[in-house]
């Protein structure tokens, strides 16, 4: 874990601690989603986030594989929260549209 600590820092914040690329706001879970779910290469990730390096990307991925269960749980929790908020806001929009139609 010594080398990984050069690339990943745990930052306290709203919703609890988050593993981030050291010196950046990019979370380890963001890198994981880009790489594992969206199938972006490390080169593509650096291209789209030019403030980080290839070493940062691979450091984040190494941290992920050392802490896979925890990071996967946070990704699932964030996805569930997103879906809940999307549904809630969709319902509010539908209510407003319905009121406008009824006039």
C-alpha positions in Angstrom: 0.0 0.0 0.0 3.0 2.4 0.4 3.3 3.3 -3.3 -0.5 3.6 -3.7 -0.6 6.2 -0.9 1.4 8.4 -3.2 -1.5 8.4 -5.6 -4.6 8.1 -3.5 -5.7 10.1 -0.4 -8.7 9.6 1.8 -10.6 12.8 2.0 -13.4 13.5 4.6 -16.5 15.1 3.1 -20.2 15.1 2.9 -21.4 11.5 3.0 -18.3 10.2 4.6 -14.7 9.6 3.5 -13.8 9.3 -0.1 -10.8 7.9 -1.8 -9.5 10.5 -4.3 -6.5 10.8 -6.6 -4.0 12.8 -4.4 -4.2 16.5 -5.1 -7.4 16.2 -7.3 -11.1 16.0 -6.8 -11.4 12.9 -9.0 -12.6 9.9 -6.9 -11.2 6.5 -7.3 -14.7 5.3 -8.0 -14.9 7.7 -11.0 -11.8 6.2 -12.5 -13.2 2.7 -11.8 -16.5 3.5 -13.6 -14.6 5.1 -16.6 -12.3 2.1 -16.9 -14.4 -0.9 -15.8 -17.9 0.1 -16.8 -17.3 2.5 -19.8 -14.3 0.6 -21.0 -12.1 3.7 -21.3 -8.4 3.0 -21.5 -6.0 4.7 -19.1 -4.9 6.9 -22.1 -8.5 8.0 -22.7 -9.0 8.8 -19.0 -5.9 11.0 -19.0 -7.0 12.6 -22.3 -10.4 13.5 -20.8 -8.9 14.5 -17.4 -5.6 16.1 -18.4 -4.7 17.2 -14.8 -4.0 13.6 -13.8 -1.3 11.2 -15.1 -1.2 7.6 -16.2 0.4 6.8 -12.8 -2.6 8.4 -11.1 -5.0 6.3 -13.1 -3.1 3.1 -12.4 -2.7 4.0 -8.7 -6.4 4.5 -8.4 -7.1 1.2 -10.1 -4.6 -0.6 -7.8 -6.3 1.0 -4.8 -9.7 -0.2 -6.2 -8.5 -3.8 -6.5 -7.1 -3.7 -2.9 -10.5 -2.3 -1.7 -12.9 -3.7 -4.3 -15.8 -4.5 -2.0 -15.8 -1.0 -0.4 -15.6 0.9 -3.7 -18.2 -1.3 -5.3 -20.5 -0.7 -2.4 -20.0 3.1 -2.7 -20.7 2.9 -6.4 -23.9 1.0 -5.8 -25.0 3.4 -3.1 -24.4 6.4 -5.3 -26.3 4.8 -8.2 -29.3 4.0 -5.9 -29.3 7.6 -4.6 -29.1 8.9 -8.2 -32.0 6.8 -9.3 -34.1 7.9 -6.3 -33.4 11.5 -7.0 -34.2 11.1 -10.7 -37.5 9.5 -9.9 -38.4 12.1 -7.3 -37.6 15.0 -9.7 -39.4 13.3 -12.6 -42.5 13.0 -10.4 -42.3 16.7 -9.4 -42.0 17.7 -13.1 -44.9 15.5 -14.0 -47.0 17.0 -11.3 -46.2 20.6 -12.5 -47.0 19.6 -16.1 -50.3 18.1 -15.0 -51.2 21.3 -13.1 -50.4 23.4 -16.2 -52.6 21.1 -18.4 -55.5 21.4 -16.0 -54.9 25.0 -15.8 
